[in-house]
């Protein structure tokens, strides 16, 4: 995570934004030493299949997947 003051950001904003885009590292902007803004890169959304592709076929659930969960998650 990179930290920068508002004044430094104003002077070199495009440079900082490009760095966030390229590295994916967060940028925290401070005002008088206090964090006020967090800048992060926007990531492309993944489908559930893409997101869990690395664990496909390796996870096992030994219970009934279709069993009601009312006892665990009471209605409010």
DSSP file (Angstrom, degrees, kcal/mol; ACC not computed):
  #  RESIDUE AA STRUCTURE BP1 BP2  ACC     N-H-->O    O-->H-N    N-H-->O    O-->H-N    TCO  KAPPA ALPHA  PHI   PSI    X-CA   Y-CA   Z-CA
    1    1 A X              0   0    0      0, 0.0     2,-0.4     0, 0.0    26,-0.2   0.000 360.0 360.0 360.0 129.5    0.0    0.0    0.0
    2    2 A X  E     -a   27   0A   0     24,-2.5    26,-3.4     2,-0.0     2,-0.4  -0.822 360.0-155.8-100.1 137.7    1.4    3.4   -1.0
    3    3 A X  E     +a   28   0A   0     -2,-0.4     2,-0.3    24,-0.2    26,-0.2  -0.947  17.6 169.8-116.3 135.5    0.5    6.5    1.0
    4    4 A X  E     -a   29   0A   0     24,-2.7    26,-2.6    -2,-0.4     2,-0.1  -0.995  30.7-117.6-144.5 146.4    0.6   10.0   -0.4
    5    5 A X  E  >  -a   30   0A   0     -2,-0.3     4,-2.5    24,-0.2     5,-0.2  -0.399  32.3-111.2 -78.3 161.2   -0.5   13.4    0.7
    6    6 A X  H  > S+     0   0    0     24,-1.7     4,-2.5     1,-0.2     5,-0.2   0.902 118.6  52.0 -57.7 -41.6   -3.2   15.3   -1.1
    7    7 A X  H  > S+     0   0    0      1,-0.2     4,-1.8     2,-0.2    -1,-0.2   0.921 110.7  46.1 -64.3 -44.5   -0.6   17.9   -2.3
    8    8 A X  H  > S+     0   0    0      1,-0.2     4,-1.6     2,-0.2    -1,-0.2   0.887 112.7  51.3 -66.0 -38.1    1.7   15.2   -3.7
    9    9 A X  H  < S+     0   0    0     -4,-2.5     4,-0.4     1,-0.2    -2,-0.2   0.917 107.7  52.6 -63.4 -43.2   -1.2   13.5   -5.4
   10   10 A X  H >< S+     0   0    0     -4,-2.5     3,-0.5     1,-0.2    -1,-0.2   0.887 110.1  48.5 -60.3 -39.5   -2.3   16.7   -7.0
   11   11 A X  H 3< S+     0   0    0     -4,-1.8    -1,-0.2     1,-0.2    -2,-0.2   0.825 130.6  17.6 -71.3 -32.3    1.2   17.3   -8.4
   12   12 A X  T 3X S+     0   0    0     -4,-1.6     4,-2.0    -3,-0.1    -1,-0.2  -0.157  77.4 139.8-135.6  41.2    1.6   13.8   -9.9
   13   13 A X  H <> S+     0   0    0     -3,-0.5     4,-2.8    -4,-0.4     5,-0.2   0.896  72.6  50.0 -57.6 -48.9   -1.9   12.3  -10.1
   14   14 A X  H  > S+     0   0    0      1,-0.2     4,-2.6     2,-0.2    -1,-0.2   0.887 109.8  52.6 -60.1 -39.5   -1.6   10.5  -13.4
   15   15 A X  H  > S+     0   0    0      2,-0.2     4,-1.8     1,-0.2    -1,-0.2   0.926 112.0  45.0 -61.7 -45.3    1.7    8.9  -12.4
   16   16 A X  H  X S+     0   0    0     -4,-2.0     4,-2.1     2,-0.2    -2,-0.2   0.912 113.1  50.5 -65.8 -42.4    0.1    7.5   -9.2
   17   17 A X  H  X S+     0   0    0     -4,-2.8     4,-2.4     1,-0.2    -2,-0.2   0.905 109.5  50.7 -63.6 -41.0   -3.1    6.4  -11.0
   18   18 A X  H  X S+     0   0    0     -4,-2.6     4,-2.7    -5,-0.2     5,-0.2   0.895 108.6  53.0 -62.3 -38.8   -1.0    4.5  -13.6
   19   19 A X  H  X S+     0   0    0     -4,-1.8     4,-2.6     2,-0.2     5,-0.5   0.910 108.9  48.7 -63.1 -42.0    1.0    2.8  -10.8
   20   20 A X  H  X S+     0   0    0     -4,-2.1     4,-2.2     1,-0.2    21,-0.2   0.923 113.1  48.6 -63.1 -43.8   -2.3    1.6   -9.3
   21   21 A X  H  < S+     0   0    0     -4,-2.4    -2,-0.2     1,-0.2    -1,-0.2   0.927 116.8  41.2 -59.8 -47.0   -3.5    0.3  -12.7
   22   22 A X  H  < S+     0   0    0     -4,-2.7    -2,-0.2     1,-0.2    -1,-0.2   0.883 128.4  26.5 -73.7 -40.4   -0.2   -1.5  -13.4
   23   23 A X  H  < S-     0   0    0     -4,-2.6    -3,-0.2    -5,-0.2    -2,-0.2   0.722  88.3-135.0 -98.5 -23.3    0.5   -3.0  -10.0
   24   24 A X     <  +     0   0    0     -4,-2.2    17,-0.3    -5,-0.5     2,-0.2   0.471  55.7 145.2  79.0   0.7   -2.9   -3.3   -8.5
   25   25 A X        -     0   0    0     -6,-0.4    -1,-0.3     1,-0.1    -2,-0.1  -0.502  52.4-111.6 -75.0 139.3   -1.5   -1.9   -5.3
   26   26 A X        -     0   0    0     -2,-0.2   -24,-2.5    -3,-0.1     2,-0.5  -0.312  22.1-148.1 -68.4 151.8   -3.7    0.4   -3.2
   27   27 A X  E     -aB   2  39A   0     12,-2.4    12,-3.4   -26,-0.2     2,-0.5  -0.993   7.7-161.3-121.7 125.3   -3.1    4.1   -2.9
   28   28 A X  E     -aB   3  38A   0    -26,-3.4   -24,-2.7    -2,-0.5     2,-0.4  -0.934   7.0-152.7-109.6 126.0   -4.1    5.8    0.4
   29   29 A X  E     -aB   4  37A   0      8,-3.1     7,-3.1    -2,-0.5     8,-1.6  -0.828  13.2-158.5-100.3 133.3   -4.4    9.6    0.2
   30   30 A X  E     -aB   5  35A   0    -26,-2.6   -24,-1.7    -2,-0.4     2,-0.5  -0.790  15.1-156.2-113.3 154.0   -3.8   11.5    3.4
   31   31 A X  E >  S- B   0  34A   0      3,-2.5     3,-1.3    -2,-0.3   -26,-0.0  -0.954  88.3 -19.3-127.1 109.8   -4.8   15.0    4.7
   32   32 A X  T 3  S-     0   0    0     -2,-0.5     3,-0.1     1,-0.2    -1,-0.1   0.873 130.4 -50.8  57.0  40.5   -2.5   16.3    7.4
   33   33 A X  T 3  S+     0   0    0      1,-0.2     2,-0.5     0, 0.0    -1,-0.2   0.391 115.8 114.0  84.4  -3.4   -1.3   12.7    8.0
   34   34 A X  E <  S-B   31   0A   0     -3,-1.3    -3,-2.5     1,-0.0    -1,-0.2  -0.889  71.9-117.2-104.9 126.8   -4.8   11.2    8.4
   35   35 A X  E     +B   30   0A   0     -2,-0.5    -5,-0.3    -5,-0.2     3,-0.1  -0.394  44.4 157.9 -62.7 131.6   -6.0    8.7    5.7
   36   36 A X  E     +     0   0A   0     -7,-3.1     2,-0.3     1,-0.4    -6,-0.2   0.596  57.6  31.0-127.3 -24.8   -9.1   10.1    3.9
   37   37 A X  E     -B   29   0A   0     -8,-1.6    -8,-3.1     2,-0.0     2,-0.5  -0.999  55.5-158.0-142.1 141.1   -9.3    8.3    0.5
   38   38 A X  E     -B   28   0A   0     -2,-0.3     2,-0.5   -10,-0.2   -10,-0.2  -0.985  10.5-162.0-119.1 128.1   -8.4    4.8   -0.8
   39   39 A X  E     +B   27   0A   0    -12,-3.4   -12,-2.4    -2,-0.5     2,-0.3  -0.938  15.4 171.9-110.9 126.0   -7.8    4.3   -4.5
   40   40 A X        -     0   0    0     -2,-0.5     2,-0.2   -14,-0.2   -15,-0.1  -0.928  35.0-103.5-130.6 156.7   -7.9    0.8   -5.9
   41   41 A X        -     0   0    0     -2,-0.3     2,-0.5   -17,-0.3   -20,-0.0  -0.512  34.3-119.0 -76.4 145.6   -7.8   -0.7   -9.4
   42   42 A X        -     0   0    0     -2,-0.2     2,-0.3     0, 0.0    -1,-0.1  -0.754  30.9-153.0 -85.0 127.3  -11.1   -1.9  -10.8
   43   43 A X        -     0   0    0     -2,-0.5     2,-0.1     1,-0.0     3,-0.1  -0.769  20.9-105.2-102.9 147.1  -10.9   -5.6  -11.6
   44   44 A X        -     0   0    0     -2,-0.3     2,-0.1     1,-0.1    -1,-0.0  -0.452  43.9-108.2 -66.1 139.8  -12.8   -7.4  -14.3
   45   45 A X        -     0   0    0     -2,-0.1     2,-0.3     1,-0.0    -1,-0.1  -0.456  32.0-147.0 -72.7 143.1  -15.6   -9.6  -12.7
   46   46 A X        -     0   0    0     -2,-0.1     2,-0.1    -3,-0.1    -1,-0.0  -0.806  13.4-118.5-108.0 150.1  -15.1  -13.3  -12.8
   47   47 A X     >  -     0   0    0     -2,-0.3     4,-2.5     1,-0.1     5,-0.2  -0.403  33.2-107.3 -75.8 164.3  -17.8  -16.0  -13.1
   48   48 A X  H  > S+     0   0    0      1,-0.2     4,-2.2     2,-0.2    -1,-0.1   0.880 121.5  55.2 -60.8 -37.7  -18.2  -18.4  -10.3
   49   49 A X  H  4 S+     0   0    0      1,-0.2     4,-0.3     2,-0.2    -1,-0.2   0.912 111.2  43.4 -62.0 -42.9  -16.6  -21.1  -12.5
   50   50 A X  H >4 S+     0   0    0      1,-0.2     3,-0.8     2,-0.2     4,-0.3   0.901 112.8  52.9 -68.4 -40.4  -13.5  -19.0  -13.1
   51   51 A X  H 3< S+     0   0    0     -4,-2.5     3,-0.3     1,-0.2    -2,-0.2   0.874 119.7  31.9 -64.5 -39.3  -13.3  -17.9   -9.4
   52   52 A X  T >X S+     0   0    0     -4,-2.2     3,-1.3    -5,-0.2     4,-0.7   0.188  84.0 111.8-105.5  16.4  -13.3  -21.5   -8.0
   53   53 A X  G X4 S+     0   0    0     -3,-0.8     3,-0.6    -4,-0.3    -1,-0.2   0.837  72.8  58.9 -59.8 -35.2  -11.5  -23.2  -10.9
   54   54 A X  G 34 S+     0   0    0     -4,-0.3    -1,-0.3    -3,-0.3    -2,-0.1   0.702 112.0  39.1 -71.7 -18.2   -8.5  -24.0   -8.8
   55   55 A X  G X> S+     0   0    0     -3,-1.3     3,-2.5     2,-0.0     4,-0.8   0.424  81.7 129.7-108.4  -0.6  -10.5  -26.0   -6.2
   56   56 A X  T << S+     0   0    0     -4,-0.7    -3,-0.0    -3,-0.6    -7,-0.0  -0.327  82.6   8.8 -57.3 128.7  -12.8  -27.8   -8.6
   57   57 A X  T 34 S+     0   0    0      2,-0.2    -1,-0.3     1,-0.1    -2,-0.0   0.386 116.2  79.8  82.6  -3.7  -12.8  -31.5   -7.8
   58   58 A X  T <4 S+     0   0    0     -3,-2.5     2,-0.5     2,-0.0    -2,-0.2   0.544  73.7  79.5-110.8 -10.9  -10.8  -31.1   -4.6
   59   59 A X     <  -     0   0    0     -4,-0.8     2,-0.4     2,-0.0    -2,-0.2  -0.842  58.6-170.5-102.5 133.6  -13.5  -29.9   -2.2
   60   60 A X        -     0   0    0     -2,-0.5     2,-0.5    -3,-0.0    -2,-0.0  -0.978  10.6-161.2-126.0 136.4  -15.8  -32.5   -0.7
   61   61 A X        -     0   0    0     -2,-0.4     4,-0.1     2,-0.1    -2,-0.0  -0.972   0.7-167.3-115.1 124.1  -18.9  -31.9    1.4
   62   62 A X        +     0   0    0     -2,-0.5     2,-0.1     2,-0.1    -1,-0.1   0.407  62.2  72.8 -96.1   1.8  -20.1  -34.8    3.4
   63   63 A X  S    S-     0   0    0      1,-0.0     2,-0.8     4,-0.0    -2,-0.1  -0.329  99.5 -75.1-101.8-172.0  -23.5  -33.6    4.4
   64   64 A X    >   -     0   0    0      1,-0.2     3,-1.5    -2,-0.1    -2,-0.1  -0.794  37.2-160.1 -87.8 111.0  -26.8  -33.2    2.5
   65   65 A X  T 3  S+     0   0    0     -2,-0.8    -1,-0.2     1,-0.3    -3,-0.0   0.801  90.8  48.3 -62.7 -30.1  -26.3  -30.1    0.3
   66   66 A X  T 3  S+     0   0    0     -3,-0.1    -1,-0.3     2,-0.0     3,-0.1   0.375  83.1 121.6 -94.2   4.1  -30.1  -29.7   -0.1
   67   67 A X  S <  S-     0   0    0     -3,-1.5    -4,-0.0     1,-0.1     0, 0.0  -0.382  73.4 -98.4 -67.9 144.5  -30.9  -30.1    3.6
   68   68 A X        -     0   0    0      1,-0.1     3,-0.2    -2,-0.1    -1,-0.1  -0.281  26.1-160.0 -61.5 148.7  -32.8  -27.1    5.2
   69   69 A X    >>  +     0   0    0      1,-0.1     4,-2.8     4,-0.1     3,-0.6   0.132  54.4 117.8-115.9  18.1  -30.6  -24.7    7.1
   70   70 A X  T 34 S+     0   0    0      1,-0.3    -1,-0.1     2,-0.2     5,-0.1   0.843  75.7  53.2 -57.9 -35.6  -33.3  -23.1    9.2
   71   71 A X  T 34 S+     0   0    0      1,-0.2     3,-0.3    -3,-0.2    -1,-0.3   0.857 116.1  38.9 -69.4 -33.2  -31.8  -24.3   12.5
   72   72 A X  T <4 S+     0   0    0     -3,-0.6     2,-0.4     1,-0.2    -2,-0.2   0.814 127.9  32.7 -83.0 -33.0  -28.4  -22.7   11.5
   73   73 A X  S  < S-     0   0    0     -4,-2.8    -1,-0.2     0, 0.0    -2,-0.1  -0.729  83.3-159.5-126.9  78.9  -29.8  -19.6   10.0
   74   74 A X        -     0   0    0     -2,-0.4     2,-0.1    -3,-0.3    -3,-0.1  -0.252  25.7-106.8 -62.9 147.2  -33.0  -18.6   11.8
   75   75 A X              0   0    0      1,-0.1    -1,-0.1    -5,-0.1    -5,-0.0  -0.467 360.0 360.0 -71.8 143.9  -35.4  -16.3   10.0
   76   76 A X              0   0    0     -2,-0.1    -1,-0.1    -3,-0.1    -2,-0.1   0.400 360.0 360.0-113.7 360.0  -35.5  -12.8   11.4
